[in-house]
């Protein structure tokens, strides 16, 4: 239990978390299918933590004249949109696009192909020069997606990551809650559907410590009314999933070559409700999901008792995405 608690804190601080005071429910055992993935995420976070020491006493000084160069050449590209050429590589099958054309005419719907996770996006600051990784050069390497901006993203800013045949919620300072609704039609899913009420009633929290405790519970899993709510689930075919992704506002400071910045300035922070379903699994292991957004709203801002030092002003650089 102690090991699990420590893991929850690491995940919350660097990659994921879910939200505030959860309705009373009974935690269930954590399946082996996602334990391996969580351990991998923890290893990734250990690397990120070593990298983040740059923002503290170990941060090396960069001459003011080169700050802008570092910012625009090393930082901004991490959060760019994929190019048309990159998107072509993960373009959905024409047959699927035609089959679901009527569904896709509705607002806030989409069809997205998610690549197999080859470890290309473990550290977005490092280019992995393997044939597979050189194929998927967009942020997140094609296996991480943000419904909030409707595009591929690095894992820390994604709502959903496909890895080891599981769906994981990997966004930093975010609560991602997944539920498998079973073999039900995506078209029929609404905010009144069975299994969705728990997500609607799930209250976001503005308190950091409370959010960490909630993440512990979501890693293990919460069972209520015959459904299991977790931050990660097996990516089963012929099943419809529902995701609530709460991307809290606040600060997640990072540093690159002495330039410290708030990574969340590069993101659209919202609380979104998404229903999705796997409609194709290719021989290479990649999958295609059909999805629709049922609701979105402004998210809360997380309060921390011990605020991180704000060195952004020192660099006179502010990340802007608008």
C-alpha positions as CSV (number, residue, x, y, z in Angstrom):
1,X,0.0,0.0,0.0
2,X,2.9,2.3,0.8
3,X,4.4,1.7,-2.6
4,X,1.1,2.4,-4.3
5,X,0.7,5.6,-2.4
6,X,4.1,6.8,-3.4
7,X,3.3,5.9,-7.0
8,X,0.1,7.9,-6.9
9,X,2.0,11.1,-5.8
10,X,4.6,10.7,-8.5
11,X,1.9,10.3,-11.2
12,X,-0.1,13.2,-9.9
13,X,2.9,15.6,-9.7
14,X,4.3,14.8,-13.1
15,X,1.7,13.1,-15.4
16,X,-1.8,12.4,-14.2
17,X,-4.4,12.9,-11.6
18,X,-8.2,12.6,-11.3
19,X,-10.3,15.0,-9.1
20,X,-11.6,16.0,-5.7
21,X,-14.1,14.4,-3.3
22,X,-15.3,11.2,-4.9
23,X,-18.7,9.8,-4.3
24,X,-18.5,7.0,-1.8
25,X,-17.6,3.8,-3.5
26,X,-15.5,0.6,-3.0
27,X,-11.9,0.5,-4.5
28,X,-11.1,-2.6,-6.4
29,X,-7.8,-4.4,-7.0
30,X,-5.4,-3.0,-9.6
31,X,-5.2,-5.4,-12.6
32,X,-1.8,-6.5,-13.8
33,X,-2.6,-5.3,-17.2
34,X,-2.1,-1.7,-16.2
35,X,0.5,-2.1,-13.4
36,X,3.2,-2.5,-16.0
37,X,2.2,0.6,-17.8
38,X,2.1,2.6,-14.5
39,X,5.6,1.4,-13.6
40,X,6.8,2.5,-17.0
41,X,5.2,6.0,-16.5
42,X,6.9,6.2,-13.1
43,X,10.3,5.4,-14.8
44,X,9.6,8.2,-17.3
45,X,8.8,10.5,-14.4
46,X,12.0,9.7,-12.7
47,X,13.8,11.0,-15.8
48,X,11.7,14.1,-15.9
49,X,12.4,14.9,-12.3
50,X,16.1,14.8,-12.9
51,X,15.5,17.1,-15.9
52,X,13.5,19.4,-13.8
53,X,16.3,20.1,-11.4
54,X,17.4,22.7,-13.9
55,X,14.7,25.0,-12.6
56,X,16.1,25.0,-9.1
57,X,19.6,25.5,-7.8
58,X,21.0,23.4,-10.6
59,X,19.7,25.6,-13.3
60,X,22.5,26.9,-15.4
61,X,22.6,30.5,-16.3
62,X,22.0,31.4,-20.0
63,X,23.0,34.8,-21.4
64,X,19.9,37.0,-21.9
65,X,20.6,37.3,-25.7
66,X,20.2,33.5,-26.1
67,X,17.0,33.1,-24.1
68,X,14.8,33.8,-27.0
69,X,16.8,31.4,-29.2
70,X,16.4,28.6,-26.7
71,X,12.7,29.4,-26.2
72,X,11.8,29.4,-29.9
73,X,14.2,26.6,-31.1
74,X,14.0,24.1,-28.2
75,X,10.7,24.8,-26.3
76,X,8.1,26.0,-28.8
77,X,8.6,23.0,-31.1
78,X,7.5,20.6,-28.3
79,X,4.0,22.0,-28.5
80,X,3.6,22.6,-32.3
81,X,0.8,21.2,-34.3
82,X,1.5,18.2,-36.6
83,X,2.3,19.0,-40.2
84,X,0.0,17.8,-43.0
85,X,2.6,15.3,-44.0
86,X,2.7,13.9,-40.5
87,X,-1.1,13.7,-40.3
88,X,-1.2,11.8,-43.6
89,X,0.7,8.9,-42.0
90,X,-2.0,8.5,-39.4
91,X,-4.9,9.3,-41.6
92,X,-8.0,7.1,-40.9
93,X,-9.0,4.4,-43.4
94,X,-11.1,5.8,-46.2
95,X,-13.5,3.0,-45.7
96,X,-14.1,4.0,-42.1
97,X,-14.5,7.7,-43.0
98,X,-17.1,6.8,-45.6
99,X,-18.9,4.4,-43.2
100,X,-19.3,6.9,-40.5
101,X,-19.8,10.0,-42.7
102,X,-23.2,10.8,-41.3
103,X,-22.0,10.5,-37.7
104,X,-19.0,12.8,-38.5
105,X,-21.4,15.5,-39.8
106,X,-22.4,16.2,-36.3
107,X,-20.6,18.9,-34.3
108,X,-17.7,17.9,-32.0
109,X,-17.2,14.5,-33.4
110,X,-14.0,12.9,-34.9
111,X,-12.2,9.9,-36.1
112,X,-8.6,9.4,-34.9
113,X,-6.0,6.8,-35.5
114,X,-3.6,6.1,-32.6
115,X,-0.2,4.6,-33.3
116,X,1.4,1.8,-31.3
117,X,3.6,3.2,-28.5
118,X,7.2,2.4,-29.6
119,X,8.6,4.5,-26.7
120,X,9.3,7.4,-29.1
121,X,7.6,9.9,-26.8
122,X,9.1,8.9,-23.5
123,X,11.0,12.1,-23.5
124,X,9.7,14.7,-25.9
125,X,13.0,16.6,-25.8
126,X,14.9,13.6,-27.2
127,X,14.6,12.3,-30.8
128,X,14.7,8.5,-30.9
129,X,16.2,7.6,-34.3
130,X,14.6,4.2,-34.8
131,X,12.7,3.5,-38.0
132,X,9.3,3.4,-36.1
133,X,10.0,6.7,-34.3
134,X,11.2,8.4,-37.4
135,X,7.9,7.6,-39.0
136,X,5.8,9.1,-36.2
137,X,7.5,12.5,-35.7
138,X,4.5,14.5,-34.5
139,X,4.3,15.5,-30.8
140,X,3.3,12.4,-28.8
141,X,4.5,10.1,-31.6
142,X,0.9,9.5,-32.7
143,X,-0.1,7.6,-29.6
144,X,-1.3,10.5,-27.4
145,X,-4.2,12.7,-28.3
146,X,-6.0,15.8,-26.9
147,X,-9.7,16.2,-27.4
148,X,-9.5,19.7,-26.1
149,X,-7.5,20.9,-29.1
150,X,-8.5,18.0,-31.4
151,X,-4.9,17.0,-32.2
152,X,-2.0,14.9,-31.3
153,X,0.0,16.1,-28.2
154,X,2.9,15.2,-26.0
155,X,1.8,12.9,-23.2
156,X,1.9,15.6,-20.5
157,X,-0.7,17.6,-22.3
158,X,-2.8,14.7,-23.8
159,X,-6.2,13.5,-22.6
160,X,-5.7,9.9,-23.8
161,X,-2.6,7.8,-24.5
162,X,-2.7,4.4,-26.2
163,X,0.1,2.2,-24.9
164,X,0.6,-1.6,-24.3
165,X,-3.0,-2.1,-25.6
166,X,-4.4,0.0,-22.8
167,X,-5.9,3.5,-22.6
168,X,-4.1,5.7,-20.1
169,X,-4.8,9.3,-19.0
170,X,-1.4,10.9,-18.9
171,X,-2.0,14.7,-18.7
172,X,0.0,16.8,-16.2
173,X,-2.1,18.5,-13.5
174,X,-5.1,16.6,-14.9
175,X,-7.7,14.1,-13.7
176,X,-8.6,11.5,-16.3
177,X,-11.4,9.1,-15.4
178,X,-12.3,6.2,-17.8
179,X,-15.2,3.8,-17.8
180,X,-16.0,0.8,-20.1
181,X,-19.7,1.1,-20.8
182,X,-19.8,-2.2,-22.7
183,X,-21.0,-3.1,-26.2
184,X,-23.4,-0.2,-26.7
185,X,-23.8,2.1,-29.7
186,X,-21.7,5.2,-29.6
187,X,-24.5,7.1,-31.3
188,X,-26.8,6.3,-28.3
189,X,-24.5,7.5,-25.6
190,X,-25.5,10.7,-23.9
191,X,-24.9,12.4,-20.5
192,X,-28.0,10.4,-19.3
193,X,-26.6,7.0,-20.3
194,X,-26.1,4.3,-17.7
195,X,-22.6,4.5,-16.2
196,X,-22.1,8.2,-16.9
197,X,-23.8,9.7,-13.8
198,X,-20.8,8.9,-11.6
199,X,-18.6,11.0,-13.9
200,X,-21.1,13.9,-14.0
201,X,-21.3,13.9,-10.1
202,X,-17.5,13.7,-9.7
203,X,-16.5,17.0,-8.2
204,X,-13.3,18.7,-9.3
205,X,-11.1,20.0,-6.5
206,X,-9.0,23.1,-6.2
207,X,-6.9,21.5,-3.4
208,X,-3.6,19.8,-4.4
209,X,-3.4,17.3,-1.6
210,X,-7.0,16.3,-2.0
211,X,-6.4,15.7,-5.7
212,X,-3.4,13.4,-4.9
213,X,-5.6,11.3,-2.6
214,X,-8.2,11.0,-5.4
215,X,-5.6,9.9,-7.8
216,X,-4.6,7.1,-5.5
217,X,-8.2,5.8,-5.6
218,X,-8.4,6.1,-9.4
219,X,-5.2,4.1,-9.9
220,X,-6.6,1.3,-7.9
221,X,-10.1,1.7,-9.3
222,X,-13.5,2.6,-8.0
223,X,-16.5,0.3,-8.5
224,X,-20.0,1.7,-8.4
225,X,-23.3,0.5,-9.9
226,X,-21.6,-2.3,-11.8
227,X,-19.0,-0.1,-13.5
228,X,-15.3,0.4,-12.8
229,X,-13.8,3.9,-13.0
230,X,-10.1,4.2,-13.4
231,X,-7.3,6.3,-14.8
232,X,-6.4,3.5,-17.1
233,X,-8.3,0.6,-18.8
234,X,-7.7,-2.2,-21.2
235,X,-8.3,-1.1,-24.8
236,X,-11.0,-3.7,-25.6
237,X,-12.6,-3.9,-29.1
238,X,-16.4,-3.9,-29.5
239,X,-16.7,-1.7,-26.4
240,X,-17.7,2.0,-25.9
241,X,-15.7,4.0,-23.4
242,X,-16.5,7.3,-21.6
243,X,-13.8,9.7,-20.5
244,X,-13.9,12.7,-18.3
245,X,-10.7,14.7,-18.6
246,X,-10.3,17.6,-16.1
247,X,-7.3,19.6,-17.2
248,X,-6.8,22.0,-14.2
249,X,-5.5,25.5,-14.6
250,X,-2.3,26.4,-12.7
251,X,1.4,26.1,-13.2
252,X,3.6,23.2,-14.3
253,X,7.1,24.8,-14.5
254,X,9.7,23.2,-16.7
255,X,13.1,24.2,-17.8
256,X,15.2,23.8,-21.0
257,X,18.8,25.0,-21.0
258,X,18.1,27.4,-18.2
259,X,14.9,28.8,-19.6
260,X,12.0,28.2,-17.2
261,X,8.4,28.4,-18.3
262,X,4.9,27.3,-17.5
263,X,4.1,24.4,-19.7
264,X,0.3,24.9,-19.3
265,X,0.6,28.2,-21.1
266,X,0.9,26.1,-24.2
267,X,-2.4,24.2,-23.6
268,X,-6.2,24.7,-23.6
269,X,-7.2,23.8,-20.0
270,X,-10.8,22.5,-19.9
271,X,-13.1,19.9,-18.3
272,X,-14.3,17.7,-21.2
273,X,-16.7,14.7,-21.5
274,X,-15.8,12.3,-24.3
275,X,-17.4,9.1,-25.5
276,X,-15.4,6.9,-27.9
277,X,-15.2,3.4,-29.4
278,X,-12.5,1.4,-31.2
279,X,-13.7,0.8,-34.8
280,X,-10.6,-0.7,-36.3
281,X,-7.4,-2.4,-35.2
282,X,-4.7,-2.8,-37.8
283,X,-2.1,-5.6,-38.1
284,X,0.6,-3.3,-36.9
285,X,-1.3,-2.8,-33.6
286,X,-2.5,0.7,-34.2
287,X,-6.2,1.5,-33.6
288,X,-8.8,3.9,-34.9
289,X,-11.4,5.4,-32.5
290,X,-14.6,7.2,-33.3
291,X,-15.5,9.8,-30.7
292,X,-17.8,12.6,-29.8
293,X,-17.6,15.4,-27.2
294,X,-20.8,15.6,-25.0
295,X,-19.8,18.6,-22.9
296,X,-17.0,20.9,-22.0
297,X,-16.5,23.7,-19.4
298,X,-13.9,25.8,-17.8
299,X,-11.8,23.9,-15.3
300,X,-10.8,24.9,-11.8
301,X,-7.4,26.3,-10.8
302,X,-5.3,24.1,-8.5
303,X,-4.1,25.6,-5.3
304,X,-0.8,24.5,-3.7
305,X,0.3,25.2,-0.2
306,X,3.9,25.3,-1.2
307,X,3.9,27.2,-4.5
308,X,6.7,26.4,-7.0
309,X,9.2,29.3,-7.5
310,X,8.1,31.4,-10.4
311,X,11.2,32.0,-12.5
312,X,9.3,32.7,-15.7
313,X,9.5,36.5,-15.2
314,X,13.2,36.3,-14.8
315,X,13.5,35.2,-18.4
316,X,11.1,37.9,-19.8
317,X,9.5,35.2,-21.9
318,X,5.9,34.0,-21.7
319,X,4.5,31.0,-23.6
320,X,1.6,32.1,-25.8
321,X,-0.6,29.9,-27.9
322,X,-3.4,32.2,-28.9
